[in-house]
Amino acid sequence: MSGRYGTDQLNRFILIVVMAFLILDLFVRKNILLLPGLFLLGVCYFRMFSRNYSARYSENQKYLELKGKVTGKFKKEKYMMSQRKDFHIYTCPSCQQKIRVPRGKGKICVTCPKCHAEFQKKS
Ligand SMILES: [Zn+2]
């Protein structure tokens, strides 16, 4: 393997997809997923034995960037869900700024931190 690119995060992801395809193929039994699975396995081997480090590295960087965007979105959504348990999220009627207000405080007067508009809400 000396001089070869070896494996990286993208290759590991491709292998997981290949495994999923092959396992699903056992249940479908029409070999629809077998060919794409074997093709992806070929891609995986090609990347592993490639001597073109810079191309494989940039592919991996693109994959990591995309993965970061997707997981970042999920993390943000998870954070918002945890916030909704303890806070109400209102939008300011005049400037659309999102305002976080603690729950269970009764009827309160909310002052927008951005435009200082006041409005009443039940928390
Ligand atoms: Zn405002």
Boltz pocket constraint, residues with backbone or C-beta under 6 A from the ligand:
constraints:
  - pocket:
      binder: B
      contacts: [[A, 92], [A, 93], [A, 94], [A, 95], [A, 96], [A, 97], [A, 112], [A, 113], [A, 114], [A, 115], [A, 116], [A, 117]]
      max_distance: 6.0
